[in-house]
């Protein structure tokens, strides 16, 4: 497969398994396996989650870098966990040791109970204001080589310098959730890629999405050569789970995330439709993104339309096996040819 063509056209990120979902004795091998598969099938990088349940994403990222040759960690960064200088130092250290670029998935919030446990009552939109300051400090520090001063509402630093300096070609890419107005505004202030949880592709008009800034989508993919085979895999992988549905309803009651509410509304609208766009796993609390299910051509055409409206970054759900990434690479090849 033409993996270089994929990387030259779009940036694809897989997602690293969560430590909470894998037995401790198996987790290290699982991370290494998924990282190697992701690199083999043309991914630019791999998203590493962070929340109160999970092992440290920076340590996981080091494991990923040590066991691949080019795969870039996309590290989820939660401002309430560490000072922006510490986050910048992590990026600098990985660049210094491995000459590997890191991407940053900047978080404004997270699970509400996590924030309560950390005594962070900051309102939703104000968290984005804080995240902008946090990210600007990281960017200014890594631009180097002189020291920086920053006098913001949330953070203040004086004559702060990053050592060791980061080579310019390793400067991190930044991604921000663009599902709310506050998130989209933050992405534009930072020059970051705004990541969305997409609606069905039929609801977009070519050239009409967003405001022209860099954008991407978070999506799961189950594709096979024949549509019925893909749907057989999808339904076996995500059977109905009443307990999961109740957990989803509870999460909806306490969440202030715009994307969570948007996807819940879309699930109700799309339930009766037989299209590649599928929210059943989301409804059963098995994942937090829409899925595209069908043949290579069906799913490829959906992806091609997302590309036509301007999306160039695609973050995939956690791959359960190597075969899934093989089929996904085929789908992106079809999508690029169909544009």
C-alpha positions, 0 to 999 in steps of 0.5 A, a space after each residue: 500500500 502507498 503509505 507515503 501517499 497517505 501521509 502526504 495527503 492526510 495525517 492519521 492517528 490511531 489510539 493507544 489502548 487504555 491501561 484501565 482496559 488491559 491487565 497489568 501484565 499484558 499492558 506493556 506488550 499491548 502498547 508496543 504491538 499497537 504502536 508497531 501496527 500503527 506505524 506499519 499501516 501508515 499512521 502519523 502518530 498515536 493518541 495517548 489518553 490521560 485521565 485520573 484512571 490511567 497511567 501517565 501518558 508521558 511514560 506511555 509515550 516514551 515506550 511508544 517512541 522506544 519501540 518504533 522508528 517514526 510514529 509520533 505520540 499525540 499526548 493528551 495534556 490536562 492543564 490541572 495535572 502539571 505546570 506548562 513548563 513541565 509539559 514543555 520539558 517533556 516535549 524537549 526531553 523526548 526530542 533530545 533523547 529520540 529526535 522524535 516529534 510529539 503532538 499535543 492534544 490539549 484538553 480543557 476539561 475531562 470527566 467531571 468527577 475527575 475535575 471535582 476530585 482535583 478541586 477544579 470548579 472552573 466553568 467550561 468556557 473559562 477552561 478554554 481560556 486557561 488552556 490557551 494561556 497554558 499552550 502559549 507558554 509551551 509554544 513560546 518556551 519551545 520556540 527558544 532560544 531566549 527566555 520568555 516572560 508571560 503575564 496572563 490571568 491564569 499563568 505568570 512566568 518570568 525569564 523562563 528558558 527551555 533547556 535543552 532546546 528543541 530542534 525547530 523541525 521537532 516543534 509539536 503539532 497542537 490539536 484542540 477539541 473544536 466541538 464547542 464555540 469556545 473550543 473552536 475559538 481556542 484552536 484558532 488563537 493557537 493556530 491548532 487543528 480543531 478536532 470534531 466529532 463529525 456528523 454524517 458526511 451527507 450533512 456537510 457541503 464541500 468547502 463550507 466547513 469551519 472557517 478555513 483553519 486546520 481541522 480534523 475528525 475523531 472516528 472509528 472505522 470497521 471496513 471490509 471488502 464486502 459491506 455485509 462482512 463489515 457489519 457482521 464484525 461491527 455487530 459482534 464487536 458491539 452487541 447491545 449492553 443495557 448496563 452501558 446504556 445506563 452508564 451513558 445516560 448517567 454520563 449525559 446528566 453530569 457532562 458539560 461537554 458539547 460533543 457528548 450532547 451533540 453525539 447523543 442527539 445524532 444517535 437518536 436521529 440516525 438510529 433507524 437509518 442504514 448508512 455507514 455512519 453508526 453511533 451504536 457503540 457510543 450509545 452503549 458507552 463502549 466508545 466516544 466517537 462515531 463509527 463508519 461501517 461498510 465496504 471499502 468503497 462505502 466507507 472510503 466515499 464517506 471519508 472522501 467527503 470529509 476530506 472535501 470539506 477540509 478535514 485533513 487529520 483523522 484520529 481513529 478509535 483503539 484498534 483491537 487487532 492488526 487486521 483492523 488497521 490493514 483494512 483501514 489503510 485500504 479504506 483511506 487509499 479508496 478515499 484518496 482515489 475517490 476525491 
